[in-house]
Structure formats: C-alpha cells, structure tokens
Amino acid sequence: MQDQPLEGKVAIVTGAGRGIGRSVALNLARNGAGVSLAARTEADLLALRSEIEAFGGQAASFPTDVSQEAEVVALVRNTVERLGRLDMVINNAGIGVFGPLVETTAEEWDRVFAVNARGPFLLCREAIPYLKQRESAFIINIISVVGVKGYTNQAAYSASKHAVMGMTKSLAKEVQEDGIRVHAVSPGGVDTRLIGQARPDLDRSVLMQPDEIAEIVLFLVTRQGNAVIDEIQVRRAASTPWA
C-alpha cells in the first residue's frame, strides 16, 4: 500500500457488515487505520476482516448490538485491548421502520430509537475517555437527510435521526476543548438495503454509492488545520438542489 495518512490510527465502525459501514471500514483500512468492525452479523464481519487482512490491513471484528449497553462497553474495551488505542468513532449502525405513524407500534418505535439514537450515545460515552488521550480524534455520526427533514411514512426513522443530530450538536461543544472533532454526515439516497425498504420507488441507478460516503468520511478524518466542517449534507445528483 502506498500513501497511508491514517497509519497508526484506530477506528471503530458500527454497522460495518454491509453498506456504508463496510465501505467506510475498507477505505479507512486502505489508508492505514486499524479498524474495529462492529455489527450484529458475525459472518459479515469475518468476511470483511478477511478482505482487509488480504491487502495487508489490520482489523478486528466484534459482533455487537449497539442498543445493548454491555456489548458497547465490551466493544470499546476489546478494541483498545486488541488494537492498542482509539482515535476515531464512526457511528453508522441504523435500522428503520417505514409506514404511517398510526400503524407504527410502540415496540417498533422503541427499537428504532434503541439502535439509531441510544447506540451512538452509548458508543460516544464509552469512547470519549480514550479519544481524549489522542492529540487528534474524531467522532463521525452518519445521520441522514431525514435528520434535518421529514418524509412521509418515516416518522420513527426521522425522529431517531433528529435525536442523533441534536446529540451531535451538543457533543461537539462538550468535547471541543479536548481536541475531539465531531461531525455529522447526512446523505440522501444511498444504494443500501435500508433505502430499498424506505423508498422502493426510487430508481437504484440514480442512488449514491456507499463508496462515495466513505470518501467523505476519509476527507473529514484526514483534515488538519483550523477549518472545521460541522455537517456535510449530500444529495443524489438527480435530486433537486437546495430542496
């Protein structure tokens, strides 16, 4: 491997088994980072870890349900024990329930919030003491355009993403003096399993690809200097500008 801007750094990526998380983990590893892979499906993690190790990268895999406090505590502890440090957290794991609000059960609502909002809260809380030890550290929350907008039949999903956006704004101020940069990445339609559930009407050929979001994450975590980008909103080329 040639240029390694993240050599010696370590990142946790949740939802790493597929979609955006998988692309983010691969891109960070290709750029020298050791990557702690977290998702619920162990087979997906093992396949990704093997792919990373095949090109000479470093990875560890930890099956994790981010809604479960004990599992998140273990994820952070095991990451530091296995990979030696922690410099970056990419909160990407997410689920959705799609349909009219009046047809959404309390159990569905709670489950969406448990993964999409409780998960990032738990991981940030556990990771921050380690991130404070680094001269340059990052928290990247993959939110969604629904974290700033509302869409029909996406009330639970949208509300959970609004919650993460609110947490992101507050957290960025709380850890600013510790040298931790907190960013929100809010993409529109990306070609993942989730978009197929939320918007089956969309032409998949016009969707963004996970690799494109991974490039944005890499851009953020390799930036130095005094210019800080709090949020990046990304839309499909076919969607309406400034809508």
Residue pairs with C-beta under 8 A, 6 or more apart in sequence:
1 30
1 32
1 55
1 56
1 57
3 31
4 31
4 32
5 31
5 32
5 222
6 28
6 31
6 32
6 33
6 221
6 222
7 32
7 33
8 32
9 32
9 33
9 34
9 85
9 87
9 88
9 221
10 33
10 34
10 35
10 36
10 79
10 83
10 84
10 85
10 86
10 87
10 88
11 25
11 28
11 33
11 34
11 35
11 36
11 86
11 87
11 88
11 89
11 90
11 221
12 35
12 36
12 38
12 75
12 76
12 79
12 86
12 88
12 89
12 90
12 123
12 127
13 21
13 24
13 25
13 28
13 35
13 36
13 37
13 38
13 90
13 92
14 21
14 38
14 39
14 64
14 66
14 90
14 91
14 92
14 93
14 119
14 123
15 21
15 38
15 39
15 92
15 93
15 94
15 142
16 22
16 24
16 25
16 35
16 37
16 38
16 39
16 44
16 45
16 48
16 92
17 37
17 39
17 40
17 41
17 44
17 45
17 48
18 39
18 44
18 192
18 193
19 190
19 192
19 193
19 194
19 210
20 92
20 142
20 187
20 190
20 192
20 210
20 213
20 214
21 39
21 90
21 92
21 93
21 142
22 44
22 48
22 210
23 209
23 210
23 211
23 213
23 214
24 90
24 92
24 142
24 210
24 213
24 214
24 217
25 35
25 37
25 48
25 52
25 59
26 48
26 51
26 52
26 214
27 211
27 214
27 215
27 217
27 218
28 35
28 88
28 90
28 217
28 218
28 221
29 35
29 52
29 55
29 57
29 58
29 59
30 55
30 57
31 218
31 222
33 58
33 87
33 88
34 57
34 58
34 59
34 60
34 83
34 84
35 52
35 57
35 58
35 59
35 60
36 59
36 60
36 61
36 62
36 75
36 78
36 79
36 82
36 83
37 45
37 48
37 49
37 59
37 60
37 61
37 62
38 45
38 61
38 62
38 63
38 64
38 66
38 75
38 93
39 45
39 63
39 64
39 93
40 63
40 64
40 65
41 63
42 61
42 63
45 61
45 62
45 63
46 61
48 59
48 61
49 59
49 60
49 61
52 58
52 59
53 59
58 83
60 78
60 79
60 82
60 83
62 74
62 75
62 78
62 79
64 71
64 72
64 74
64 75
65 71
65 115
66 72
66 93
66 115
66 118
66 119
66 120
66 122
66 123
67 111
67 114
67 115
67 118
67 119
69 122
72 119
72 122
72 123
72 126
73 122
73 126
75 123
75 126
76 86
76 123
76 126
76 127
76 130
79 86
80 86
80 130
85 130
85 133
85 134
86 127
86 130
86 131
86 134
86 137
87 131
87 134
87 136
87 137
87 138
88 137
88 138
88 139
88 140
88 221
89 123
89 124
89 127
89 131
89 138
89 139
89 140
90 140
90 142
90 217
91 119
91 120
91 123
91 124
91 139
91 140
91 141
91 142
91 164
92 142
93 115
93 116
93 119
94 115
94 116
94 142
94 144
94 160
94 161
94 194
95 111
95 112
95 115
95 116
95 194
96 112
96 154
96 156
96 157
96 194
96 197
96 198
97 104
97 108
97 109
97 111
97 112
97 156
97 157
98 153
98 154
98 157
98 197
98 198
99 153
100 153
101 155
101 156
104 155
104 156
108 156
109 156
112 156
112 157
112 160
113 156
113 159
113 160
113 163
115 160
116 157
116 160
116 161
116 163
116 164
117 160
117 163
117 164
117 167
120 141
120 164
120 167
121 167
124 139
124 167
124 171
127 139
128 175
128 178
128 180
131 137
131 139
131 175
131 178
131 180
132 175
132 178
132 179
132 180
134 179
135 179
136 179
136 181
136 224
137 178
137 179
137 180
137 181
138 180
138 181
138 182
138 183
138 220
138 221
139 171
139 175
139 180
139 181
139 182
139 183
140 183
140 185
140 217
140 220
140 221
141 164
141 165
141 167
141 168
141 182
141 183
141 184
141 185
142 185
142 187
142 213
142 217
143 161
143 164
143 165
143 168
143 184
143 185
143 186
144 157
144 161
144 186
144 187
144 188
145 186
145 187
145 188
145 233
145 235
146 154
146 157
146 158
146 161
146 162
147 158
147 161
147 162
147 164
147 165
147 184
147 186
148 162
148 165
148 186
148 233
149 158
150 158
151 158
151 198
154 198
157 198
164 184
165 184
165 186
168 182
168 183
168 184
169 230
171 182
172 181
172 182
172 230
175 182
181 220
181 228
182 230
183 220
183 229
183 230
183 231
183 232
184 230
184 231
184 232
185 213
185 216
185 217
185 220
185 231
185 232
185 234
186 231
186 232
186 233
186 234
187 208
187 213
187 233
187 234
187 235
188 208
188 233
188 234
188 235
188 236
188 239
189 195
189 199
189 202
189 206
189 207
189 208
189 236
189 239
190 207
190 208
190 209
190 210
190 212
190 213
191 204
191 207
191 208
191 209
191 210
192 210
195 202
195 207
196 204
203 238
206 236
206 237
206 238
207 236
208 234
208 236
212 234
213 234
216 232
216 234
220 229
220 232
223 229
235 241
235 243
